[in-house]
Amino acid sequence: GDSVTQMEGPVTLSEEAFLTINCTYTATGYPSLFWYVQYPGEGLQLLLKATKADDKGSNKGFEATYRKETTSFHLEKGSVQVSDSAVYFCALSKSSASKIIFGSGTRLSIRP
Amino acid sequence: EAGVTQFPSHSVIEKGQTVTLRCDPISGHDNLYWYRRVMGKEIKFLLHFVKESKQDESGMPNNRFLAERTGGTYSTLKVQPAELEDSGVYFCASSQRRDANTGELFFGEGSRLTVL
């Protein structure tokens, strides 16, 4: 069945470091891909998305490119801030689907 | 505008007891979803309501779980009797659109359930 695999955490970086969180997926057809973020004490919120191959989603300095040839959707940010500390979930969904399929989440901690 | 609210935020019960979780979606959102995250693993889909009807309940683990959405407003998820493996965080989400592939679901903070 369809699934999402993302790098295990926790990931700890210093402020202004470069961030990559790897995500790969297995799915038939052409899913939409997402990154969700859960900040402490809050619900999950959509960070960015890409709906077709080679699309780049971006938001708040984060970027991810839909790579069909490698079935990947890695999350990147050039310079992280303490406020980026959160749990990040990679996810996919198919057209007309009721459900979103999530990865296991990666906890990110940024040191000042 | 109020977001998705869930109650309780944390519940600790003993194996065999009953727990009821409540979710209030964003006003006007016909679509309501329940998800669960167990032991830091992936967040798994449980079910999807469109108004008061169950659109997809393929993720419900077994018949100890009962979800209702009377009147198409708030929803409850009852676990009876609770087992140890039911421990986890239960998320509720709502959306205006029926299709999940826009990703535009609004999630609550989750209800943490601990079964001892």
Interface residues (C-beta under 8 A of the other chain):
Chain A: V4 P31 S32 F34 Y36 G41 E42 G43 L44 Q45 L46 K49 T51 F89 A91 S93 K94 S95 S96 A97 S98 K99 I100 I101 F102 G103 S104 G105
Chain B: G3 V4 Y33 Y35 R37 G40 K41 E42 I43 K44 F45 H48 Q55 D56 S58 G59 F91 A93 R98 D99 A100 N101 T102 G103 E104 L105 F106 F107 G108 E109 G110
